């Protein structure tokens, strides 16, 4: 596996995590788009923050 393939797989994984977090955020009545962008920068840390947060009324 060369470096280019590794970078492509990393980007696909990161993008998938962003989409999953957007869905979780919408389920908690939060902005899916904002959490999508936040996950692009923070990655798994954004997931942690989202999972431990309460559902917004």
Backbone as JSON, one array per atom type, in Angstrom:
{
  "sequence": "XXXXXXXXXXXXXXXXXXXXXXXXXXXXXXXXXXXXXXXXXXXXXXXXXXXXXXXXX",
  "N": [[0.86, -1.17, 0.0], [0.68, 2.1, -0.96], [1.6, 5.5, -0.03], [-0.26, 7.33, -1.04], [-2.65, 5.88, -1.31], [-3.14, 5.33, 1.35], [-3.62, 7.9, 2.4], [-5.95, 8.52, 0.98], [-7.74, 6.6, 2.01], [-7.8, 7.41, 4.67], [-9.0, 9.94, 4.41], [-11.53, 9.22, 3.44], [-12.52, 7.77, 5.61], [-12.56, 9.78, 7.59], [-14.39, 11.57, 6.48], [-16.66, 9.95, 6.45], [-17.06, 9.6, 9.2], [-17.72, 12.24, 9.83], [-20.2, 12.51, 8.53], [-21.71, 10.61, 9.93], [-21.67, 11.75, 12.5], [-23.1, 14.09, 11.96], [-25.65, 13.05, 11.55], [-26.15, 11.94, 14.11], [-26.14, 14.28, 15.6], [-28.38, 15.64, 14.57], [-30.34, 13.95, 15.49], [-30.25, 14.61, 18.13], [-31.39, 17.06, 18.19], [-29.71, 19.11, 17.29], [-27.58, 21.19, 15.23], [-26.89, 19.61, 12.31], [-25.19, 20.28, 10.19], [-23.33, 22.07, 11.36], [-22.09, 20.34, 13.19], [-21.04, 18.52, 11.41], [-19.05, 20.08, 10.14], [-17.51, 20.7, 12.4], [-16.58, 18.18, 13.1], [-14.93, 17.65, 10.96], [-12.72, 19.12, 11.64], [-12.08, 18.39, 14.31], [-12.49, 15.66, 14.51], [-12.54, 12.47, 16.02], [-12.74, 13.53, 18.61], [-14.84, 15.35, 18.48], [-16.89, 13.55, 18.16], [-16.9, 12.31, 20.67], [-17.64, 14.52, 22.32], [-20.2, 14.96, 21.32], [-21.55, 12.57, 21.84], [-21.6, 12.48, 24.65], [-23.13, 14.67, 25.22], [-26.28, 16.13, 26.17], [-29.66, 15.68, 24.95], [-30.99, 18.31, 23.08], [-33.58, 20.48, 23.93]],
  "CA": [[0.0, 0.0, 0.0], [1.51, 3.31, -1.01], [1.16, 6.62, 0.81], [-1.44, 7.97, -1.62], [-3.81, 5.07, -0.95], [-3.36, 5.51, 2.78], [-4.23, 9.22, 2.57], [-7.32, 8.42, 0.47], [-8.54, 5.84, 2.98], [-7.94, 8.27, 5.84], [-9.96, 10.98, 4.07], [-12.85, 8.59, 3.35], [-12.92, 7.48, 6.99], [-12.83, 11.05, 8.28], [-15.64, 12.07, 5.9], [-17.74, 9.09, 6.94], [-17.29, 9.97, 10.6], [-18.41, 13.53, 9.82], [-21.6, 12.27, 8.16], [-22.34, 9.91, 11.06], [-21.87, 12.73, 13.57], [-24.18, 14.99, 11.56], [-26.89, 12.32, 11.83], [-26.34, 11.87, 15.56], [-26.46, 15.64, 16.06], [-29.77, 15.93, 14.22], [-31.14, 13.16, 16.42], [-30.25, 15.3, 19.42], [-31.92, 18.4, 17.9], [-28.6, 20.05, 17.09], [-27.3, 21.45, 13.82], [-26.08, 18.58, 11.67], [-24.14, 20.91, 9.38], [-22.29, 22.58, 12.26], [-21.34, 19.21, 13.73], [-20.27, 17.98, 10.29], [-17.85, 20.9, 10.01], [-16.71, 20.55, 13.61], [-15.93, 16.88, 13.03], [-13.84, 17.73, 9.99], [-11.55, 19.69, 12.32], [-11.75, 17.72, 15.57], [-12.57, 14.22, 14.34], [-13.13, 11.66, 17.09], [-13.06, 14.34, 19.79], [-16.2, 15.87, 18.28], [-17.78, 12.42, 18.43], [-16.97, 12.18, 22.12], [-18.45, 15.63, 22.83], [-21.57, 14.77, 20.87], [-22.14, 11.41, 22.51], [-21.84, 12.77, 26.08], [-24.03, 15.82, 25.38], [-27.69, 15.83, 26.34], [-30.54, 16.06, 23.85], [-31.42, 19.69, 23.18], [-35.05, 20.59, 23.9]],
  "C": [[0.9, 1.24, 0.0], [0.87, 4.44, -0.19], [-0.11, 7.27, 0.28], [-2.71, 7.2, -1.27], [-4.16, 5.24, 0.53], [-4.04, 6.85, 3.06], [-5.67, 9.2, 2.1], [-8.22, 7.68, 1.44], [-8.79, 6.66, 4.24], [-9.01, 9.33, 5.59], [-11.38, 10.41, 4.0], [-13.37, 8.29, 4.76], [-13.33, 8.72, 7.75], [-14.16, 11.64, 7.78], [-16.84, 11.26, 6.36], [-18.07, 9.41, 8.39], [-18.03, 11.3, 10.69], [-19.88, 13.36, 9.49], [-22.36, 11.56, 9.29], [-22.63, 10.89, 12.19], [-22.98, 13.71, 13.23], [-25.53, 14.34, 11.83], [-27.18, 12.22, 13.31], [-26.76, 13.23, 16.1], [-27.91, 15.98, 15.75], [-30.72, 15.15, 15.11], [-31.22, 13.77, 17.8], [-30.7, 16.76, 19.28], [-30.82, 19.46, 17.86], [-28.34, 20.2, 15.6], [-26.37, 20.39, 13.24], [-24.93, 19.17, 10.88], [-22.99, 21.43, 10.25], [-21.44, 21.44, 12.82], [-20.55, 18.51, 12.65], [-18.96, 18.75, 10.15], [-16.92, 20.74, 11.22], [-15.94, 19.22, 13.59], [-14.8, 16.88, 12.02], [-12.56, 18.25, 10.65], [-11.12, 18.89, 13.55], [-11.82, 16.2, 15.52], [-13.2, 13.5, 15.51], [-13.42, 12.44, 18.37], [-14.46, 14.94, 19.68], [-17.22, 14.77, 18.55], [-17.97, 12.25, 19.93], [-17.86, 13.27, 22.72], [-19.92, 15.43, 22.5], [-22.26, 13.64, 21.62], [-22.45, 11.72, 23.98], [-22.79, 13.95, 26.29], [-25.47, 15.33, 25.5], [-28.48, 16.25, 25.12], [-31.05, 17.48, 24.1], [-32.95, 19.75, 23.05], [-35.52, 21.54, 22.85]]
}
